[in-house]
Amino acid sequence: DRRTQIEKAMPSWPEYHMKLAWESHEYCASNLKSMKKAAQLPWLKQIYMTLSHREISLHPLEVTAKIYNFINETLPEEVIEVMTRMVNPSEKDITENKQSTGLDTFKNSTAIAHKWKD
């Protein structure tokens, strides 16, 4: 019947994961190639900035200041205050945020960056 044909056409679970892994590999390889090319071209360094998730997680305020400096803007004090509260929230901040939004947007980014090691 038609349902059986559709199921046969869909890849099995291991095949799906293999395809997904390959696509992820190709995407990352393409990005790495672009990053290497950008690093070799002096004129591109002036308009291209590379950041890693780890770098942002471990040093959010420093990276934010680096970004603002890169685009020749002044880092507003309000941004510093909000980011400081978000990466080092008090228990009161966490409770109030969850109650008002239903979301947990306050995180210890350093702990999250190292969580995969646990």
C-alpha atoms as one frame of an Amber mdcrd trajectory, in Angstrom:
protein
   0.000   0.000   0.000   0.975   3.668  -0.215   2.136   3.936   3.424   4.537
   1.049   3.001   6.020   2.649  -0.121   6.706   5.866   1.758   8.364   3.996
   4.616  10.585   2.110   2.173  11.568   5.374   0.505  12.688   6.940   3.789
  16.253   6.155   4.858  16.762   3.936   7.875  17.821   5.537  11.134  21.577
   4.759  10.686  21.453   5.971   7.063  19.804   9.209   8.179  22.532   9.804
  10.761  25.271   9.029   8.238  23.753  11.527   5.796  23.409  14.150   8.514
  27.008  13.586   9.655  28.282  13.907   6.094  26.319  17.122   5.474  27.627
  18.565   8.751  31.176  17.614   7.798  30.841  19.268   4.388  29.342  22.418
   5.913  32.159  22.694   8.469  34.833  21.951   5.872  33.456  24.693   3.648
  33.456  27.188   6.518  37.003  26.236   7.535  38.173  26.729   3.962  36.587
  30.200   3.915  38.173  31.081   7.259  41.635  29.999   6.080  41.222  32.043
   2.906  40.158  35.099   4.921  43.193  34.738   7.198  45.520  34.800   4.158
  44.136  37.984   2.627  45.266  41.120   4.484  42.546  43.339   3.013  39.856
  40.895   4.155  41.090  40.927   7.762  39.819  44.499   8.005  36.222  43.482
   7.216  36.107  39.885   8.467  36.135  38.718  12.077  36.219  35.134  13.263
  34.781  34.132  16.634  34.306  30.732  18.207  31.416  29.628  20.380  33.934
  28.634  23.047  35.552  32.090  22.996  32.164  33.803  23.314  31.079  31.461
  26.122  34.258  31.818  28.161  34.735  35.566  27.695  31.384  37.111  26.722
  32.117  40.678  27.817  35.598  40.748  26.312  34.331  39.344  23.014  31.467
  41.834  22.946  33.947  44.676  23.486  36.095  43.207  20.689  33.076  43.170
  18.326  32.122  46.757  19.121  35.749  47.811  18.639  35.879  45.959  15.317
  32.882  47.903  14.001  34.248  51.160  15.464  31.406  51.636  17.905  31.397
  52.404  21.620  30.134  49.601  23.821  27.103  51.065  25.655  27.099  50.784
  29.429  23.572  49.326  29.228  24.844  46.389  27.151  27.607  45.724  29.674
  25.084  45.774  32.543  22.630  43.424  30.802  25.359  40.998  29.759  26.876
  40.979  33.240  23.473  40.110  34.711  22.875  37.409  32.093  26.191  35.598
  32.578  26.379  36.113  36.367  22.736  36.234  37.432  21.578  36.472  41.002
  18.944  34.018  42.221  16.489  36.925  42.167  17.261  37.608  38.463  16.714
  33.954  37.568  13.420  33.699  39.471  12.030  36.981  38.128  13.030  36.135
  34.568  11.394  32.698  34.655   8.212  34.149  36.157   7.928  37.010  33.655
   8.961  35.218  30.461   8.668  31.518  31.192  12.164  31.179  29.732  15.554
  30.668  31.300  17.739  33.192  29.449  20.235  33.638  32.277  23.072  31.154
  31.873  26.516  30.482  33.255  28.180  30.409  29.836  31.517  29.184  31.216
  29.881  26.151  32.809  27.982  25.428  29.584  31.170  25.640  27.518  32.756
  22.950  29.711  29.621  20.825  30.240  30.476  18.413  27.405  33.482  17.251
  29.448  31.261  15.926  32.266
